[in-house]
């Protein structure tokens, strides 16, 4: 089968919104999707960057504990579905949020995904880890987390200072991927390792970002694409006119 190549301009909207709710584009297996990307990110680390310029191309490299159902047009608490977690529950007093995790999931380098990876990720985000994120733009999201505890390899609990029913909504966002314990934050900036449907291949600043199909992805039969190539738009941004000039035009 000849490769399928398509160009889509991505200027500011999330990747999923461009594909819409229709399935015509996604039902043929194979091919490389070519997309224009709006900016050249500072790094490939979603946890350390503050905008969609990193999230859009890298979200497919990772999984969350939970995510919003992509078939539902508007996000809500009722549209949150499992991802790396199979289910979750809240204690009676609302201060413990426990996730049961999928078995058999591996990182792109072959290492097993475990509850310790969940703990490492949120220890980084809350500043409790020995290693530090260079930037932590969403640290305030997790100020209510007292600790992350684990029970074996497949159970992780968020222990909270006080009840926070909407924490699950933050965990479902595209800015809450799970990172591996065995890869340093420094290496995640330049060559991220995830559990997602696509493996990171290359980032050439001001040129392109490339990801490729992960053949051993734990969601069988996915992804359908062989890869995605994001070509970074190099057009200079328009400069603002001086106030005096702008008012005279």
VENQUIPE-V351676 format. One record per helix or strand. SS is the DSSP state (@ for helix, = for strand). FROM is the first residue (numbers start at 0). TO is the last residue. Records with the same first field share a line. If there is no record, write none. Layout:
# VENQUIPE-V351676
SS: FROM-TO  FROM-TO
This chain:
# VENQUIPE-V351676
=: 4-8  31-36  65-67  79-81  84-89  95-100  105-105  111-111  144-149  154-159  197-203  207-212  226-231
@: 14-18  45-47  51-60  76-78  114-124  138-141  166-170  184-189  242-247
